[in-house]
Amino acid sequence: MVSLEPNKARIKQRQEEVMRSALRARNFSEEELTREISDFIKFALSLNTIEIQWPSKEDIENDN
């Protein structure tokens, strides 16, 4: 099951990863930028295949 609660430590870690990637990308050639963009678009499109499984009423009652 996928939790929808934010993980503050992971958010901070991801922000740092994004900043490092942005700094690294400043020196990319056009070919490298095109490949990076293509990979990102493929990743974004793959998110459509993820299904969130919401907990049933029974699961919620059992957790309480």
C-alpha positions as a Markdown table, in Angstrom:
| # | Residue | x | y | z |
|---|---|---|---|---|
| 1 | Met | 0.0 | 0.0 | 0.0 |
| 2 | Val | 1.2 | 3.5 | -0.8 |
| 3 | Ser | 1.2 | 6.0 | 2.1 |
| 4 | Leu | 0.1 | 9.5 | 1.2 |
| 5 | Glu | 1.7 | 11.1 | 4.3 |
| 6 | Pro | 4.7 | 13.3 | 3.5 |
| 7 | Asn | 8.1 | 12.1 | 4.6 |
| 8 | Lys | 9.9 | 15.3 | 5.6 |
| 9 | Ala | 13.3 | 13.7 | 5.6 |
| 10 | Arg | 12.8 | 12.3 | 2.1 |
| 11 | Ile | 11.5 | 15.6 | 0.8 |
| 12 | Lys | 14.6 | 17.4 | 2.0 |
| 13 | Gln | 16.8 | 14.7 | 0.5 |
| 14 | Arg | 15.0 | 14.9 | -2.8 |
| 15 | Gln | 15.4 | 18.7 | -2.9 |
| 16 | Glu | 19.1 | 18.3 | -2.4 |
| 17 | Glu | 19.2 | 15.7 | -5.3 |
| 18 | Val | 17.4 | 18.1 | -7.6 |
| 19 | Met | 19.8 | 20.9 | -6.8 |
| 20 | Arg | 22.8 | 18.7 | -7.4 |
| 21 | Ser | 21.3 | 17.6 | -10.7 |
| 22 | Ala | 20.5 | 21.1 | -11.8 |
| 23 | Leu | 24.1 | 22.2 | -11.1 |
| 24 | Arg | 25.5 | 19.3 | -13.0 |
| 25 | Ala | 23.2 | 19.9 | -16.0 |
| 26 | Arg | 24.5 | 23.5 | -16.5 |
| 27 | Asn | 27.4 | 22.0 | -18.5 |
| 28 | Phe | 25.4 | 19.5 | -20.6 |
| 29 | Ser | 25.6 | 19.4 | -24.3 |
| 30 | Glu | 22.4 | 19.6 | -26.4 |
| 31 | Glu | 22.5 | 15.8 | -26.9 |
| 32 | Glu | 22.8 | 15.2 | -23.1 |
| 33 | Leu | 20.0 | 17.6 | -22.4 |
| 34 | Thr | 17.8 | 15.9 | -25.0 |
| 35 | Arg | 18.5 | 12.5 | -23.5 |
| 36 | Glu | 17.8 | 13.8 | -19.9 |
| 37 | Ile | 14.5 | 15.4 | -21.1 |
| 38 | Ser | 13.5 | 12.2 | -22.9 |
| 39 | Asp | 14.2 | 10.1 | -19.8 |
| 40 | Phe | 12.2 | 12.4 | -17.6 |
| 41 | Ile | 9.2 | 12.3 | -20.0 |
| 42 | Lys | 9.3 | 8.5 | -20.1 |
| 43 | Phe | 9.4 | 8.5 | -16.3 |
| 44 | Ala | 6.4 | 10.9 | -16.1 |
| 45 | Leu | 4.4 | 8.8 | -18.5 |
| 46 | Ser | 5.2 | 5.6 | -16.5 |
| 47 | Leu | 3.5 | 7.2 | -13.5 |
| 48 | Asn | 0.1 | 6.6 | -15.3 |
| 49 | Thr | 0.6 | 2.9 | -14.7 |
| 50 | Ile | 0.8 | 3.2 | -10.9 |
| 51 | Glu | -2.4 | 2.5 | -9.1 |
| 52 | Ile | -3.0 | 3.8 | -5.6 |
| 53 | Gln | -4.7 | 1.2 | -3.3 |
| 54 | Trp | -6.9 | 3.1 | -0.9 |
| 55 | Pro | -7.5 | 1.3 | 2.4 |
| 56 | Ser | -10.8 | -0.4 | 2.8 |
| 57 | Lys | -13.2 | 0.5 | 5.7 |
| 58 | Glu | -12.1 | -2.8 | 7.3 |
| 59 | Asp | -8.4 | -1.9 | 7.1 |
| 60 | Ile | -9.2 | 1.5 | 8.8 |
| 61 | Glu | -11.3 | -0.2 | 11.5 |
| 62 | Asn | -8.5 | -2.8 | 12.2 |
| 63 | Asp | -5.9 | -0.1 | 12.5 |
| 64 | Asn | -7.9 | 1.7 | 15.2 |
